[in-house]
């Protein structure tokens, strides 16, 4: 089964994600293209909901309109809807630094916990299922790996595995993961000490994250395990809200710019920290390198406008 690709051909910084200033003032949109980072006027108004700490938007120019409702960027709304609908195998793909791993570890029902599995060519089956380790008593004890811990969950329900970059795992480990991430009816694992055959508990889920843009680059068998794939093209509003107001628009625009101009939201957090001590010019040069002038120009225009 080929995943349902939820890519979105939206503007670099769409009005629905326009980040507001406190008090309901209109904030500006930013677009990063081949000629730099530009400030544009928003098509809708946005206000901060004090109770939520998040932006709300509406199509009216009346900022006191009580009918406004909170809107997430489309990609994050898709993630929320998929999780609340009970989808338990999801690929989050797209540019780095947009919060894919954070979302896997924090969004949805996580009463049985979440385990993170960072995949690379050096990982072994021990990271997935477990291994023997000395216990301090002169003997060895078995320690479950990330996936087995998620299978066990809280003893009643299975937990979640957030698997980063599965496509980078070695062939042997990938084969093991394909088994572990199969349906509850098909996935099994035999404990090497007890010989007992284990299966994932009800509620077990997997969110895979990857920076690939073309899902055809993933192994067919791996894609088949994940019926839903959602391209994350904007940082989550909760992450954006942690930035100062003047950095929110540029951070959203730069997250899904062309690859040679793309900037992770992490860079804007570092810039904000550095500028407090070094000033904006030097902080931008250190963090953004050749893109520093684009970011600084956008900030200056926004302050004057």
N, C-alpha and C positions, 0 to 999 in steps of 0.2 A: 504494500500500500504506500503510495507516495504522500508525504506530509502535505497538509493544507498550508501552502505558503501564504503568510499574512503580510507580505511586503506592502509598503504604502508609498505611493508616489506623491508625497506631500511636500510643500515648500520647505526650505531649509529651516525656517522658524515660523511656524504657522500661528495664526491669530489665536487659536484655541489654547495654545501653550504659552501665549505671551505673558511674561512675568510682570505683575503689577507692583506699584509702589504702595506703601502703607497709606491708608486713608482713602483708597479708591481712586487715586489719580491714574490717568492713562499712562501706560508704559509703552515703549517703542519696540518694534520688531527689528531683528538683525538678520541680514542675509550675507553669507560668506560665499563669494564667487571668485572667478579668476582675477578680478581686479581689486579685491580686498574685501573688508568687512564693512557693510553699509547699514545705515539706520533707515528704517522705513516706518511709516505710520501704521498703527494697527487697524484692522477692520472691525474689531469688536473691543468692548471695554473689559477690564478685568479688575477684580477687587480681591483683597485678602480676607478670607473668612477667619476671624480671630479664633474661633473654636477649633478649626481644622489646621490652621497654619498653612493653608494651601490656597492657590488662586481659584476663584470661581469666575466664569465668563458667561456673558449673555449677549444676544444680538442687539439689544437696545443700547442707546447712548445715555440712558438714564441710570446713573450709578446707584441710585436709591431704589431701583426696581427690585421688589422683594421676590420676584419670580425667578431670579437667577439661580442656577444650580451648578454644582461643581462638575467640571469635565476634565477627565484625564486625557492626555495625548492618546490617539487612537491605538498605538501599539500597546500601551499599558492598560487601556481598557480591555483590549483583547486578552491580555494575560489574566487580568482579574476575572473576566467572564469565563475563560477556559477553566481556571482553577475552581471557581464557585460552581461550575457545571459538572465537576467531578472528573475532568480530564487528568489522567495521572502519568502521561508521558508527553512532555513538551520540549521542543527545541527552541531556545532563545538565541538568535544569531544576529550578527551585525557588528558595527564598529566597536572597538574596545572603549571602556570607560563610561558606559551608559547605565551601569547598574544591573547587568544581567545576573551575575553571581549573587549580589546582595538581594535581588528579588527572589531568587530561588531559596535563599536561606531565611527569608522573612515573610514572604507573602503567602496567603492561604492558610489552611488548617495545619498547624505544626505542633499539635498537642503531643505527638509521639517523637518530636525532635527532628533535626536535619543533620545530615552528615555531608561533609564536603570531600570530593575526590578530585584531586588535581592530576590530570593525566599527562604523561610524557613518555618518551621512548625508554626511559630508565626504570619506570615503575614495574613492579612485579605482582604476582597473584597475592602476595602478602598484603598489599595495600587494599585489595578488593575483599578477600575472604578471611585473611588473618594469617598468623604464624606462631611458632613456638618461641618463647622468650624465657630467659632465666628469671626465676622468681625470688631470688635472695635466700632461698632455703636449700640451695644446692641441687634443685631440680628445675624442671622446665614446665611452664604453663602456657596454655593456648590463649592468644589474644585475638579477638575478632577484628576483622578488617572493616572498612567503612560501610561496604554494602551489606554485609551480614549484620552489622549493628542496626542499620536501617531496616533490614528485614525483620529483626526482632522488635524494633520500635520500643514501645513502653510496656511490652508484655501482653497487651490486648490488641493494639493496632500497630500496623507498620508505620515507619517513619518515611523520611524523604532523603534521597541522595541527590546532591547537586554535583554533577559531573562536568568539570571544566575541560574542554578540548579533548573529548573522547577520541576524535580522529587522530590525535597525536600518539595514542597508545600503541605499543608494539602489537604484532599480529597475534601472539599468544594471549596477551591480556585482553585484546579486543574480542577475541573469541569467547573468553570467559565472561566478559561484560555482556556480550550478546545473549548469553544464557541467563545471567543474573537479572537482566532487564527485560526478559521475555514476560509473557503474561503469567499471572498467578497459577494458572492451570499447567503451564509448561516449565516454568523455572524451578529447578531443584539444585541442591548442593548437599553433598555428603560430608559430615564432620569427620576429620581424619582421626580423632581420638575415640569418639563414641560409635562412629559408623552410622549414626542417625541421619536420615535424610530430612533436610530442612526445606521449607518453602516460605516465600514471603507472606507475612500476615496481611490481612485485609487492610487497605488504606495505604499500602506501600506505593510511593510515587517517585518518579525520576524527572528532574529538570536538567537537560543538557545545555551547556552554553558553548558557543563557538564564535570566533571572529570571521569565519568564512562568509562570503557574500553570495556564493553560488552553491546551493545545496546539492547540486550534482557532484560536487567535489567529495561528498561524504560517501562511504561505502553503502551500497544499496541495502544490505541487510541491516545496517545501523539505522538508516532512514526509516525502514519499515517498522522498527520498534517504536517510533515516535510519530503518531498520526497527525500531530499539530506542530507547525513550525511558525514562529512569529518573529519578524524582523524588528529589533529594538533600535529605533533611529533617533530617540531622544532620551536624555537622562530622566529618571523618575522625578516628578515634582517634589517629592520629599527630599531628595538629594539637592535639587536646585534651590529649594527654600533655605538650605543651610548657607548658601552664598550671600554676600551683601547684594543689595538690589542692583547696583550698577554692573555687576558681573553676570547676572542671571541670563540676560538676553544673549550676550556673546557666547556664553558657555553652551547654551542650547544650539545656537547656530553652528558653532564650531564642531560639535559632537558628530554631526552627520555631513560635514563638508566633503569636498573631494579628498581622496586619500592623502595627497601631498600637502593639504592645508588642514587636515583634521586635527583637532586638539581634544584630548580627554578632559572631562570635567575635573579630574584629579589635578590637572595643570592649573586650573583656575583657583582651586583651593590653595595650592602651593604659592601661586602669585599673590593671593590675598595675604597670606602669612608673611611673605617676603617684603611686600610693599610697605608694611607697617614699620619695618626696620630700615629698609634700603631705599624706599621711595619707588614710585611706579616705573620710572624709566629703567633703572637698573634691574628691578625685579622682573619686568617684562623681557628684558634682554636675556636674563638668566633662564627664565622658564620657557618663553615662546620662541627664542632665537630669531630666525628671519621673519617670523610672523608677528614680531613684537609691534612694529609700527601699525599694522592693520588693527590690532586689538586696541592700542592706545588711541588711535584716531577715532575709533568707534566710541570709546568711552568719553573722549573730549566732546564729540558732536552731541552725544546724548545729554551731557551736562549743560551744554549751551542751549539746546533746543527747548 
